[in-house]
Amino acid sequence: MDSKIIKMNISRLRKQLEIDEGVKYCIYLDSLGLKTCGIGHLIKKNDKEYNLPVGTKVNEQRVEELFTRDIEIV
């Protein structure tokens, strides 16, 4: 598949996820009580945010990194 099409589809996916999940620039608890940040990113043990408290700010660059990583995994 053409890389332009892939980038366009990822952009569309991101916009839809932002609508569905929202974008939060801090650590919060999701509906299951699990630490989350960015665009619905579940914080895991290997994330540098893992031991940070709820309410800690997460900058835009980090939200982008987490989104990109999540998309690569999917």
C-alpha positions as CSV (number, residue, x, y, z in Angstrom):
1,M,0.0,0.0,0.0
2,D,1.2,3.5,-0.8
3,S,2.8,5.3,2.1
4,K,0.6,8.4,1.4
5,I,-2.5,6.3,1.8
6,I,-1.2,4.7,5.0
7,K,-0.4,8.2,6.5
8,M,-3.8,9.4,5.5
9,N,-5.5,6.4,7.0
10,I,-3.5,6.8,10.2
11,S,-4.5,10.5,10.3
12,R,-8.2,9.6,9.9
13,L,-7.8,6.9,12.6
14,R,-6.3,9.4,15.0
15,K,-9.0,11.9,14.4
16,Q,-11.7,9.3,15.1
17,L,-9.9,8.0,18.2
18,E,-9.6,11.6,19.5
19,I,-13.4,11.8,19.1
20,D,-14.0,8.4,20.7
21,E,-11.4,8.4,23.4
22,G,-10.5,12.1,23.8
23,V,-7.0,13.4,24.2
24,K,-5.8,14.0,27.7
25,Y,-2.4,15.6,28.5
26,C,-2.3,14.1,31.9
27,I,-2.5,10.7,33.6
28,Y,-6.1,9.7,34.5
29,L,-8.0,6.6,35.4
30,D,-10.1,5.1,32.7
31,S,-13.5,3.5,33.2
32,L,-11.9,0.4,34.6
33,G,-9.7,2.4,37.0
34,L,-6.5,1.8,35.0
35,K,-3.9,4.5,34.5
36,T,-4.2,6.0,31.0
37,C,-3.0,9.1,29.1
38,G,-3.0,10.6,25.7
39,I,-5.4,9.1,23.2
40,G,-6.6,6.2,25.3
41,H,-3.1,4.8,26.0
42,L,-3.1,2.2,28.8
43,I,0.0,2.9,30.8
44,K,2.1,-0.3,31.2
45,K,5.1,-1.2,33.4
46,N,7.5,-0.4,30.6
47,D,6.1,3.2,30.2
48,K,8.0,5.9,32.1
49,E,4.7,7.2,33.4
50,Y,3.9,3.9,35.2
51,N,4.9,5.0,38.7
52,L,3.7,8.6,38.3
53,P,0.5,9.7,40.1
54,V,-2.8,10.4,38.5
55,G,-2.9,14.1,37.4
56,T,0.7,14.2,36.3
57,K,1.0,16.2,33.0
58,V,2.0,14.5,29.8
59,N,3.3,16.7,27.0
60,E,2.1,16.7,23.4
61,Q,5.3,15.1,22.1
62,R,4.9,12.2,24.5
63,V,1.2,11.7,23.6
64,E,2.4,11.6,19.9
65,E,5.1,9.0,20.8
66,L,2.6,6.8,22.6
67,F,0.0,7.1,19.8
68,T,2.7,6.2,17.2
69,R,3.9,3.2,19.2
70,D,0.3,2.0,19.8
71,I,-0.4,2.2,16.1
72,E,2.8,0.2,15.3
73,I,1.7,-2.5,17.7
74,V,-1.8,-2.7,16.2
